[in-house]
Amino acid sequence: MTSALQLEGLGKSFGHFRALHDISLDLQQGEFLTMLGPSGSGKTTTLQLIAGFLQPDRGRLLMKGRDIAGIPAHRRNIGMVFQDYALFPHMTALDNVAFPLESRGIGKLERRRRAEEMLGVVNLGHLLDRYPRQLSGGQKQRVALARALVYDPEVVLLDEPLGALDKKLRTSMQLEILRITRRFGATVISVTHDQEEALVMSDRIALFSQGALAQVGTPKELYAKPANAFVADFVGESNLLPAELTRAGGEAVVKGDGWLAKLPVDRLAVGLADGQVTLMVRPEALRLSAGDASPVAQRPNSIEATVKQVVYLGSALRVHAQLPNGSIIQIAVPDVRSLSFVPETTVRASWDADDVVILQA
């Protein structure tokens, strides 16, 4: 594949505070990459460096092999959609979309043709004469996206694009943004702290932590094979259990407080040393039985717990259970009719060896 954008050892400091530590990424043509992370992790600073709003202290920023670090923002051929949309209130939807073409010297008739075409693509052809105040949040979002795409930029940047929308509208707009950007083969970098949004929309996710990259990979890689406990805890929900790892022949034995797990040695990450580790298991990977009568309680990988809270979610239950050492685990029960779990009853949660990940402590 062809590289659309390369970040090589980017660093940025504000006074004595080092906001970014040697960020390196290779964005492929047509890829949708999400920069994910908690507040203050460096993702927005990285976006501003790419956009040209900030200048890096170290490293290079290459667009199709050309270093653009010293090029002003308005000359980088990068589209941007802001969280608050940044639409011109005195312009109609049509004029907002046509504005980047006007600033690039495109003639009036061609501007109108391309702006109308783009509004049709985002399903707003019937609202081209509306002003921003007359549009809903989702409609404003689509106008902003149309404006960012109309001049065929090399890269489109989305800064918390769905942050101002309610949950139901965010869900539908996730798919709408994907449909539109993929239709044009756009190369997209999106910034968000919403893990679900990142999992749904991304070809790859770059997860930031304290100004550095914690892991870069596909959504499935970050979810199923997190590089460390931070990734496991931030991407999706997880149960993290401290334990000690030893090897015996071809078997790995992971011993925790009142429980034991066994798995093949080849399931361990390369370079993982014996000693203190963390076992990660997702709530949906746990099977719950009410007491020892159920066959599931006979499985070798299991742990006893006491039910503390049962949350009804409509299609599923979320059981919060306390381990003997006082820590809480979560178990997702997909069939609400299967078993009834009452607080303060003893249960057993079990898992398959393939469903756990052993992480360095």
KELOPA-455100 format. One record per atom (N, C-alpha, C): z, x negated, y. Coordinates in steps of 0.02 Angstrom, whole numbers, plus 32768, in hexadecimal, padded with zeros to 4 digits. Each point is the difference from the previous one (the first is absolute). Layout:
ZXY/...
//
This chain:
80007FD67FC4/8000802A803C/80007FD5803F/7FEA801D8038/7FFD7FDC803F/8040800A8028/801A7FC9801B/803C80058029/7FEE801C8045/802480348014/7FF6801C8043/802F7FE08032/803C7FEE7FE9/80327FE3802C/802E7FD37FD8/800F7FC6801B/802E7FD17FE0/80377FEB802F/803D80047FE9/80397FE88025/80187FC17FDC/80007FC88024/80127FC07FE2/803D7FE38022/803980077FE0/803E7FE28019/801680178044/7FF68040800F/8012801A8043/804C7FFE800A/80137FE8803B/80467FFF8013/800880178048/80398020800E/800D80188043/804B7FFF800E/80127FE48039/80467FFE8015/800880208044/8039801F800B/8012801B8041/80407FDC8016/7FF87FCE802B/803A7FD68011/80157FD97FC3/804080067FEE/801B7FDD7FC6/7FF980297FC0/7FE8803E8007/7FF9802C7FC5/7FBB7FF87FE1/7FFF7FED7FC1/7FC17FF87FDD/7FEE80427FDD/7FD08024801D/7FEF80437FE7/7FD47FFE7FC3/7FD47FCF7FFB/7FD37FFA7FC7/80027FBA7FE4/7FFF7FFC7FBD/80037FC07FDD/7FC17FF87FD5/7FCE7FDC8019/7FC77FEB7FD8/7FE180397FD7/7FE680328023/7FE1803A7FDF/7FB77FEF7FEF/7FF080067FC0/7FBB7FF47FE8/7FE9803C7FD8/7FC7801C8014/7FE2803A7FDE/7FB47FF98002/7FE0801A7FCD/7FB680017FFD/7FEB80487FF5/7FE6801F8035/7FEC80477FFD/7FB680047FEE/7FF180267FCC/7FBB80067FE9/7FDB80388024/7FBE7FF88004/7FD580338021/800980437FDD/800E80348027/800880437FE5/8044800E7FE2/802F7FD28006/804280087FE2/802E8027802E/802E80267FE2/803580228025/80417FDC7FEF/80197FD9802F/803D7FDA7FF7/8038801E802A/8039800B7FE2/803A80198026/80337FC98007/80167FF4803E/80387FD3800C/803F802B8003/802A7FF87FCE/803B802A7FF6/803F7FD68009/803480208018/803F7FDD8006/80318025802C/803F7FED7FFE/80328020802C/7FF67FEB8048/80248021802D/7FFC7FEF8047/80157FB7800A/7FDA7FDD802B/80107FBB800F/7FE97FCD7FCC/7FD780157FD1/7FEB7FD37FCA/7FC47FD58012/7FDC80118037/7FC87FD78016/7FBC80217FFA/7FFD803B7FE4/7FBF80207FF4/7FDD80138042/8025801B802F/7FE280148040/7FEC7FC38029/80287FCC7FFE/7FED7FC18023/7FBE7FE57FE4/7FF980037FBE/7FC27FE97FE0/7FC5802B8017/800A80418004/7FCB802D8017/7FEC7FEF8048/80317FF2802A/7FF17FF08046/7FDC7FBD8007/800D7FD27FD3/7FDB7FC17FFF/7FB7800B7FEE/7FF5802B7FCE/7FBC80107FEB/7FDA80248038/8023802F8021/7FE080278035/7FF27FD6803E/80257FCB800A/7FF77FD6803B/8032800F8037/8032802A7FF2/8034800F8031/80327FC78007/80067FD87FCB/802A7FC48000/7FD77FC57FE8/80157FC48011/7FE07FC37FE9/802E7FDC7FD0/7FE57FE77FC8/802B7FDC7FD0/80157FBC801A/803A7FE97FEB/80177FBC8010/7FE47FCD7FCE/7FF280197FC4/7FE87FD47FCB/7FCD80267FD6/7FD47FDC7FDE/7FD2801E7FD1/7FBE8016801F/7FD6801C7FD5/7FBD80168014/7FF580487FEC/7FD580228026/7FEC80457FF4/7FB480017FFE/7FE580087FC4/7FB87FF97FF6/7FE080447FF0/7FCC80128025/7FD9803B7FF2/7FBA7FE97FEB/7FF1800B7FC0/7FC17FE87FE3/7FF57FB5800F/80367FDA7FF8/7FFD7FB88008/800A7FE68046/8002802A8031/80067FEB8046/8047800B8019/801E7FCD801D/80448004801A/8000802A8040/802380397FFE/8000802E8039/80427FFE8026/802C7FD17FEF/80438000801E/7FFE7FFC804C/7FCE7FDE801C/7FFC7FF98048/7FD480338023/7FE4802F7FD9/7FD38032801D/8028803C8018/7FF4801A803D/8025803A801A/7FF8803D7FD3/8031802D8003/8001803B7FD5/7FC080298007/7FE7800A803D/7FC7802C800A/7FBE7FE37FE6/80017FC07FED/7FC37FE17FE7/80027FF27FB5/8031801A7FDE/80087FF07FB9/7FDC80307FD0/7FE48035801A/7FDF80337FD6/802E801A7FCA/803C80128016/8033801C7FD4/80128045801A/7FFF80327FD4/801580438013/804B80097FF4/801E802C8027/8048800A7FF8/80138048800B/802D80197FD4/801C80438006/804B7FF78009/801A80188039/80477FF98010/8027803C7FE6/80417FF67FF7/802A80367FE6/7FFF803D802F/7FFE7FF48041/7FFF80388030/7FB880138015/7FD07FE67FDA/7FB8800F8007/7FE07FE1803D/80237FFC803A/7FE67FE1803D/7FBD801E8015/7FFA80427FFA/7FC480228018/80048009804C/7FC77FFF8021/7FFF800B8048/8009804B800E/803580148022/800E80488008/7FCD8025802A/7FDC7FDC802C/7FD08021802C/7FBA80037FE1/7FF97FE87FC3/7FBF80017FDE/800280307FC5/7FC7801E7FF2/7FF9802A7FC4/7FFF7FD47FC2/800480217FC6/7FFB7FDB7FC1/7FBF7FD87FFD/7FC980208015/7FBF7FDE8000/80017FC3802D/801A8007803C/80017FC88030/802E7FC87FE8/803880127FE0/802D7FCD7FE5/7FDD7FD67FCB/7FDB80217FD4/7FDD7FDC7FCB/7FC77FD6801C/7FDF801A8034/7FC77FDD801D/80147FC6802D/803F7FFE8015/80147FCE8031/7FF37FB77FEA/80117FED7FC2/7FF27FBA7FEC/7FB67FEF8003/7FD580317FF4/7FB87FF48004/7FEA7FF58048/801E8026802E/7FF07FF88047/80137FBA8018/803B7FEA7FEA/80177FBD8016/7FD67FC97FE2/7FDA80107FCC/7FD37FCE7FE2/7FB880078018/7FF5802B8032/7FBE8006801F/7FCF802B7FDA/8018802B7FD3/7FD3802D7FDC/7FEB803A802E/7FC080137FFD/7FE68035802B/802180437FF3/7FFC802D8032/802380407FFE/7FEB802B7FC5/7FBF80077FF4/7FE9802B7FC9/80167FE47FBC/7FFB7FBE7FF8/80147FE17FC1/804C80057FF7/80257FFA8036/804980077FFD/801280457FE6/7FE08033801E/801180447FEC/7FED800C7FB7/7FC67FE87FEC/7FEA800B7FBB/80317FE17FCF/80147FC2800C/802C7FDE7FD2/8047801E8001/80178014803B/8042801F8004/800280437FDD/7FCB80298009/7FFC80407FDE/7FFE7FF67FB5/7FD97FCF7FEA/7FFA7FF27FB8/80447FED7FE3/80247FD58024/80417FEA7FE8/803380387FFE/8000802B8033/802D80397FFF/7FEF80307FC7/7FC080057FEF/7FEE80277FC6/801B7FE47FBF/80007FBD7FFB/801A7FDF7FC4/804A800F7FF7/802680038037/8047800D7FFB/8010804B8005/7FCC80297FF8/800780497FFF/801C801D8041/7FE97FE48038/801580198042/7FC38010802C/7FC780097FE1/7FC3800E8027/8006803F802A/802A802E7FEB/800880408024/80337FFA8039/80207FC68007/80347FF88033/7FEF7FC88031/7FC17FEE8006/7FEE7FC68028/800E8008804B/8006803F8018/800D800C8047/804B800A800E/802A7FFA7FCD/80488008800A/801F7FC1801D/8033800A8029/80277FC8801B/803A7FF17FD0/801C7FC48003/80377FEE7FD3/803980327FFF/8011801C8039/803780308003/7FF180407FD9/7FC1800B7FF1/7FEB803C7FDC/7FF87FF37FB5/80117FC47FE9/7FF87FED7FBB/80437FF87FDD/8001800D7FBF/803C7FF57FD8/80087FB67FF2/803A7FEE7FE3/800C7FBA7FF0/7FCD7FE37FD1/7FEF80267FCC/7FCE7FE97FD0/7FBB7FF9801F/7FEF802E802D/7FBF7FFC8022/7FFD7FC4802F/80367FF38024/80027FC4802A/7FF87FC17FD7/80207FFF7FC6/7FFA7FC67FD4/7FB87FF37FEB/7FDC80367FF1/7FBA7FF97FEB/7FD37FEB803A/800F8019803C/7FD97FE9803B/800B7FB5800B/803F7FEA7FFA/800F7FB98009/7FDD7FD67FCB/7FFE80187FC3/7FDE7FDB7FCA/7FB57FFE800C/7FE380398017/7FB980018010/7FEF7FCF8037/802B7FFC8033/7FF57FD18037/80037FB87FE7/802C7FF27FD1/80067FBB7FE6/7FC67FEC7FD4/7FDD80307FE3/7FCA7FF17FD1/7FBA8005801F/7FFA8020803A/7FBE80138019/7FD57FC48011/801D7FC78011/7FD87FC68013/7FFB7FCC7FC7/801180167FC3/7FF77FD67FC4/80257FBE8006/804280028008/80267FC18007/80047FD97FBF/800E7FC08006/80077FD67FC4/803E80147FD8/803680108023/803F80137FE1/801F80398029/8020802F7FDD/802480378021/804B7FF77FF3/802880018035/80487FF97FFB/80218044800C/802E80127FD4/8025803F8005/804A7FEF8009/801B8011803A/80467FF0800F/802B803E7FF5/802380027FC8/8029803A7FED/7FD78040800C/7FC780077FE0/7FD180368012/801980467FF4/803080087FD2/801780447FEF/8048800C8015/801C7FD28026/804780048011/8013803D8029/7FD1801A8027/80108038802D/7FF480457FE0/7FEB80017FC1/7FEF803F7FDF/803780167FD1/800480427FF3/803180197FD0/7FEA7FEE7FB9/802E80067FD0/7FF47FE67FBD/7FC380207FDF/7FF880428005/7FC880217FDF/7FBE7FE9801D/7FFD7FF98043/7FC37FEA8020/7FF27FB77FF1/80357FD77FFB/7FF77FBA7FEE/7FDE7FF97FBC/801580297FD1/7FE47FFC7FBD/7FB5800F8000/7FEB80348024/7FB980118002/7FD97FCD8028/801E7FE48035/7FDD7FCF8029/7FF77FBE7FDD/802C7FEF7FD1/7FF77FC47FD8/7FBC80017FDD/7FF280387FE0/7FC080067FDB/7FC580068030/800B8020803A/7FCA80078031/7FEC7FBC801D/80317FD78011/7FF27FBD801A/7FDB7FD77FCC/801580047FC1/7FDD7FDC7FCB/7FB880177FFA/7FF580428001/7FBC801B7FFA/7FD37FE58038/80198002803D/7FD77FED8039/7FF27FB58000/80347FD77FF6/7FF67FB78003/7FD47FE87FC7/8007801F7FC5/7FD77FEA7FC7/7FB880168009/7FF580388021/7FBB8016800C/7FDA7FCB8028/80237FDF802E/7FE07FCE802B/80087FB97FE4/80217FF97FC7/800C7FBE7FE5/802B7FD5802D/802C80208026/80287FDC8032/80347FD27FDF/800B7FC88020/80367FD37FED/803D8012802A/803780117FDF/8039801E8023/80407FDA7FF2/80267FF58035/80457FE77FFA/802E8035801F/802E80197FD8/802E80338018/80477FE47FFE/802880138031/80467FEC8003/802C803E7FF6/80317FFB7FD4/802D80387FF5/80417FE77FE2/803580278006/803D7FF47FDB/800980337FC9/7FCD802D7FF9/800380377FCF/7FE27FE87FBE/80297FF57FCE/7FE97FE57FC1/7FD0802F7FDC/800C80418004/7FD480307FDF/7FBA7FFE801F/7FFD7FFC8041/7FC07FFB8023/7FDB7FC17FE9/80247FC97FFA/7FE07FC17FEB/7FE780057FB8/8026801E7FD4/7FEC80067FBA/7FC2802C7FF9/7FFC80368026/7FC9802F7FFA/7FBF7FE3801D/80047FDE8038/7FC37FF08026/7FE37FBB7FF3/80267FD37FE5/7FED7FB98002/7FDA7FE87FC3/7FD07FD3800D/7FE57FD77FCA/80317FC97FEF/801D7FE28034/80367FCF7FF8/8036800C8035/803B7FE87FF0/80398005802E/801A7FBA800D/800C7FF08040/80227FC28013/804680148017/80317FF07FD7/804580148010/80237FC78026/80198012803B/80217FCF802C/804C80057FFA/80207FC68007/80497FFD8002/80147FC5802B/8024800D8035/801C7FCC802C/7FCA7FCE8017/7FC7801C8015/7FCB7FD7801D/7FD57FDA7FCE/8008800E7FC0/7FD97FDF7FCC/7FE480347FD0/7FD07FEB7FD7/7FE4802D7FCE/80297FFC7FC0/801D80397FEC/802780027FC3/7FD380057FC3/7FC980268006/7FCF80077FC9/7FC18021801B/7FC77FEC7FE5/7FC0801F800F/7FDF80137FBE/7FEB803E7FFA/7FE080167FC3/7FEC80498004/7FE5801A7FC9/7FEE80467FFD/8040802A7FFF/7FFB80408012/803B802B7FFB/80207FFF7FBB/7FD77FFF7FCC/801B7FFF7FBC/80267FC07FF2/7FE57FC78019/80217FC07FF5/80447FFE8022/80048017803E/80407FFF8023/803280307FE0/7FE880387FE6/802D80317FE3/80177FEC7FBA/7FD17FEA7FD7/80107FF17FBA/80167FB97FF5/7FEB7FD1802B/80107FBA7FF7/80187FE18041/80378018801B/80197FE4803F/80137FB77FF8/7FF47FD98035/800D7FB87FFC/804B7FF08004/8026802B8020/80487FF38008/80248042800C/80427FFC8007/8028803D8007/7FF180258040/7FEF7FDC8036/7FEF8022803F/7FC3802D7FF6/7FCC7FE67FE0/7FC380277FF4/8011803C7FD4/80267FF57FCC/801280367FD2/802680378023/802C7FED802E/802980308023/7FDB80258037/7FD07FDD8021/7FDD801E8039/7FC6802D7FEB/7FDC7FEC7FCB/7FC580267FEA/801580307FC9/8006803F8010/801880307FCF/804B7FFE7FF9/801A802A7FD4/804880007FF3/800D7FD97FC0/80377FDC7FFE/800D7FD77FC5/804B7FFB7FF4/80117FF47FC2/80457FEF7FED/80027FB57FF3/802A7FDD8023/80067FB77FFA/80457FF07FE3/7FFF7FE37FC3/803E7FF37FDC/80097FB57FF7/80377FE38018/800D7FB97FF6/800F7FF17FB7/7FE77FC77FE8/80087FF07FB9/7FF97FB57FF6/80067FEB7FC1/7FF77FBA7FED/7FCB7FFD7FCA/7FD17FD28008/7FC87FF97FD2/800A7FC47FD3/7FF5800B7FBE/7FFC7FCA7FD0/7FC4800D7FD3/7FE87FCB7FE0/7FC780057FD2/80177FED7FBA/7FE880267FD0/800F7FF27FBA/7FBF80097FD9/7FDF7FC97FF0/7FC080047FDE/7FCC801F802D/7FE080357FE9/7FCE80228028/801B803B8026/804380068002/801F803A8020/80297FEB803C/7FFB80288034/80297FF7803C/803A80327FFD/803C7FE88009/803B802A8000/801D80028046/8005803C801B/8019800A8044/804280277FFB/80367FDF8011/8042801E7FF8/801E80128043/801180408008/80208017803D/804780157FF3/801D8023802F/804680177FFB/8002803F7FD6/800D7FF87FBF/800480397FD3/7FBE80177FE3/7FCC7FD88006/7FBF80127FE4/7FDA7FC27FEC/7FCD800A7FD6/7FD77FCA7FE6/7FB880167FFD/7FD37FD58017/7FB8800F7FFC/7FDE7FC87FDA/7FCD80127FD9/7FD97FCF7FDB/7FB6800C800D/7FDB7FCA8008/7FB88006800A/7FDF7FBE7FEA/7FBF80037FF1/7FDD7FC37FEC/80007FCC8038/80047FC07FEE/80017FCB8031/7FC18001802B/7FC780137FE2/7FC180008027/7FFE80358036/8033802B8003/800580318037/80217FE2803D/801B7FC47FFA/80217FE08039/7FCD7FDD802D/800F7FFE8040/7FD57FDD802F/80007FB57FF2/7FC87FE1800C/7FFB7FB77FF7/80317FDD8030/80267FD27FE5/802F7FDB8029/8044801F8008/800B803B7FE4/804180218005/80327FDB7FD3/80367FE8801D/80317FD87FDC/8037802C7FE3/801F7FE77FCA/803A80217FE5/80387FFF8034/802E802F7FF9/80388004802F/800280438023/80188000803D/8008803E8025/7FBC801E8015/7FF6803F7FEE/7FC18023800F/801180478017/7FCC80258012/800680478010/7FCF80277FD6/801880327FDD/7FD3802D7FDA/7FED803A802D/7FBE800C8006/7FE880398027/7FE280347FD1/8015803E8009/7FE180377FDB/7FF9803B8030/7FC5801E8001/7FF38038802C/802280407FE7/8013802E802D/8020803E7FEA/7FD780287FCF/7FBD80008008/7FD680277FD3/7FF87FE07FBB/80157FC07FF9/7FFC7FDE7FBF/803D800C7FD5/8034801E801D/803D800D7FDB/7FFE80457FDE/801680017FC2/800780407FDC/804B800E7FF8/8011803D800D/804780138002/8011802D7FC6/80387FF37FDF/8018802B7FCB/804880148010/8011803D7FEC/80448019800B/802C7FEB7FC6/80207FC78005/802B7FE87FCB/7FDA7FDA7FCB/80227FEC7FCB/7FE27FD67FCC/7FDD80287FCA/800080428003/7FE080277FCB/7FB57FFB8002/7FE37FF6803A/7FB87FFC8007/7FE57FC07FE1/7FC680027FDE/7FE37FC47FE2/7FF37FC98033/7FF38013803E/7FF17FCE8033/803B7FD0800B/803C80177FF0/803B7FD58009/80027FC77FCE/7FD980037FCB/7FFF7FCB7FCE/7FD27FC68012/7FDC80058036/7FD27FCB8013/80287FC28017/7FE67FC47FF2/80267FC48010/800A7FF4804B/7FD180158029/80057FF68049/801B803F8021/80408002800C/801E803C801D/80417FEE8023/8017802F8027/803E7FF58026/802580428008/80417FFD7FFA/8029803C8007/8012800A804A/8003803F8014/800F800F8046/802080448006/801D800E803A/801F8040800E/7FDA80238038/7FEA803D7FF3/7FDA80258032/802C800E803D/7FE77FF1803B/8024800D803E/7FDF8036802B/7FBF80027FFE/7FDC8031802A/7FBD80107FE0/7FEC803F8002/7FBF80157FE8/7FDB80228039/7FC77FE58012/7FD8801A8038/7FC380247FE4/7FFA803F8012/7FC780297FEA/7FC67FF78031/7FC67FE97FE6/7FC57FF3802A/7FC780307FF2/800E80377FDF/7FCC80307FF0/7FE07FF17FBD/7FD57FCF7FFE/7FDD7FEF7FC2/80267FCD7FD6/80367FE5801A/80257FCC7FDD/80497FFF8017/80287FDB7FDA/80457FF38014/80087FB78010/802C7FF0802F/80127FBB800D/804B7FFA7FF2/80117FDC7FCC/80457FF97FEA/801C7FBE801A/803980038022/80247FC58017/803B7FF67FD1/80027FC67FDF/80347FF47FCE/80237FBE800E/80417FFF7FF2/80297FC4800D/800A7FD87FC1/7FF57FBF8005/800A7FD27FC8/804A7FEE7FFC/80167FE37FC8/80467FED7FF9/80197FD18037/7FD37FD7801C/80157FD18035/800180218046/7FEF80418003/80048024803F/7FBE80078025/7FCC7FDB7FED/7FC080058022/7FDC80407FEA/7FD08016802A/7FDD803F7FF4/7FB77FF27FED/7FE880237FCD/7FB97FFD7FEF/7FE380468009/7FBD80028008/7FDC803F8006/7FD280097FC5/7FFE803E7FE7/7FD480107FC8/7FD6803C8014/7FBE7FFB7FF8/7FD38038800D/7FF680277FC0/801080408002/7FF7802C7FC5/7FC780308010/7FC57FF77FE1/7FC580278014/800380497FED/802280117FC9/800280457FE9/8045801D800E/8003802B8033/8042801B8014/801C80307FCC/7FD880157FCF/8018802F7FCD/80197FDC7FC2/7FF47FBE7FFC/800E7FDD7FC1/804A7FF97FF1/80277FEC8031/80477FF47FF6/80268015803F/803E80107FF6/802A80118039/80357FC98008/80017FE2803B/802E7FC8800C/803580178032/803F7FFC7FEB/803880168028/80267FC3801A/801180008040/80277FC8801B/803E7FF17FD7/80107FC07FF9/80397FE57FDC/7FF880007FB4/7FC480117FE7/7FF47FFA7FB8/7FE27FBB7FF2/800C7FE77FC3/7FE67FBF7FEC/7FBA80087FE4/7FD47FD58015/7FBA80027FE8/7FEC7FB97FED/7FC57FFA7FE2/7FE57FBF7FF0/7FB87FFC8019/7FF17FCD8026/7FBD7FF48019/7FE07FC77FD8/7FC2800A7FEA/7FDF7FCD7FD7/7FBB7FF2801C/7FE37FC77FED/7FBF7FEB8019/7FDB7FD97FCA/7FBF7FFB8008/7FD77FD57FD5/7FFD7FBA801E/7FF97FCE7FD5/7FFD7FBB8017/7FC67FF58031/7FC980247FF6/7FC67FF8802C/800C801C8046/803580278009/800B8022803F/80317FDB802E/80187FC57FEC/802E7FDB802B/7FDF7FC08019/80187FE88038/7FEA7FC0801C/803E7FD6800B/7FFE7FC27FE9/80397FD2800A/7FF07FD3803B/802A80018032/7FF57FDC803E/80357FCA8009/7FED7FCB8023/80317FCC8010/8035801D802E/803E7FF27FF2/8037801B8028/80007FE18046/
//
